[in-house]
Amino acid sequence: QVQLVESGGGTVQAGGSLRLSCAASGGSISIYRMGWFRQAPGKEREFVAAITWSGRSTNYADSVKGRFAISRDNAKDTVYLQMNSLTPEDTAVYYCTAVRYFRNSYYYTRDYDTWGQGTQVTVSS
């Protein structure tokens, strides 16, 4: 069973950068796609970015395009989310997620079957 562990969250000033990491274990070879979602207080969990395990396909929410970059290191079974030009609107708990089989859709929480515990990102103004 795949397990996901996030790290790298914290507090940063507006305009700053953070890099989140998500380490997969327990069967990462079976992963088809991994992604990042986020959830701010009082809001629904929303899609941020996704990448296929092959790395051939990446997708981003419009709100983060040009500022965030998702990448993976298969040798380390790890996916990264580089976040630049952060704004207070990026403040949320960020969740790593994965799906173990082919699926065309990547945008909804139902498109994934494994979740990490989340890591807090706070951007101060």
Disulfide bonds with the S-S distance in Angstrom:
Cys22-Cys96 1.96
